[in-house]
Amino acid sequence: GDSVTQMEGPVTLSEEAFLTINCTYTATGYPSLFWYVQYPGEGLQLLLKATKADDKGSNKGFEATYRKETTSFHLEKGSVQVSDSAVYFCALKWKNSGGSNYKLTFGKGTLLTVNP
Amino acid sequence: DSGVTQTPKHLITATGQRVTLRCSPRSGDLSVYWYQQSLDQGLQFLIQYYNGEERAKGNILERFSAQQFPDLHSELNLSSLELGDSALYFCASRGTSGRSGELFFGEGSRLTVL
């Protein structure tokens, strides 16, 4: 079945450091890929997405590129801030899954802590 | 605010008991998803409903059940509770058009089984 593997955390960085959180997937066909973020005490919210190979999703300074050849969707940010401290989840949706039969499969999450 | 409302936010109960978690999706959203989040298992998909009908099942235990009512709110029933059922339970909804791929999550219901 479909699955997502993301790097184990926790990740601790200093402010303005470069961030990479690795995510690889296993899926039949060509899924859509997502990064969700969960801030302390809140539910998950969509950070960015990419729906086909070579697409780059970006939002709030975060980027991720859909790499079909390496089945990866690594999350990057050039300069993290204390406010980026959160849990980050990589997720996939099978491409033909839509309408009433739509499901996201999530990775286990990576806790990021950014220190001032 | 995602527009998805979950109650209660916190619940403490004993082993063997039964609890009901409630979710109100965003206005107009027909799909409701339930996820369980625990430290060791991560975010696990439990079940999905679409317009009152069950559409997909994930790693949901037989002791757990859910339903979606005509007004589209959903309830997750957890019975014969065990210590290992302690977790954060999220509900999410998804619209039928636009913003393809985005689930909107509630803030979760934290269940503690003592």
Chai-1 contact restraints between the chains, C-beta under 6 A:
chainA,res_idxA,chainB,res_idxB,connection_type,confidence,min_distance_angstrom,max_distance_angstrom,comment,restraint_id
A,S32,B,G101,contact,1.0,0.0,6.0,A-B,restraint_1
A,E42,B,E107,contact,1.0,0.0,6.0,A-B,restraint_2
A,G43,B,F90,contact,1.0,0.0,6.0,A-B,restraint_3
A,G43,B,F105,contact,1.0,0.0,6.0,A-B,restraint_4
A,G43,B,G106,contact,1.0,0.0,6.0,A-B,restraint_5
A,G43,B,E107,contact,1.0,0.0,6.0,A-B,restraint_6
A,G43,B,G108,contact,1.0,0.0,6.0,A-B,restraint_7
A,L44,B,F105,contact,1.0,0.0,6.0,A-B,restraint_8
A,L46,B,E102,contact,1.0,0.0,6.0,A-B,restraint_9
A,K49,B,G101,contact,1.0,0.0,6.0,A-B,restraint_10
A,K93,B,G101,contact,1.0,0.0,6.0,A-B,restraint_11
A,S100,B,Y50,contact,1.0,0.0,6.0,A-B,restraint_12
A,S100,B,R55,contact,1.0,0.0,6.0,A-B,restraint_13
A,N101,B,R55,contact,1.0,0.0,6.0,A-B,restraint_14
A,K103,B,A56,contact,1.0,0.0,6.0,A-B,restraint_15
A,F106,B,L43,contact,1.0,0.0,6.0,A-B,restraint_16
A,K108,B,G42,contact,1.0,0.0,6.0,A-B,restraint_17
A,G109,B,G42,contact,1.0,0.0,6.0,A-B,restraint_18
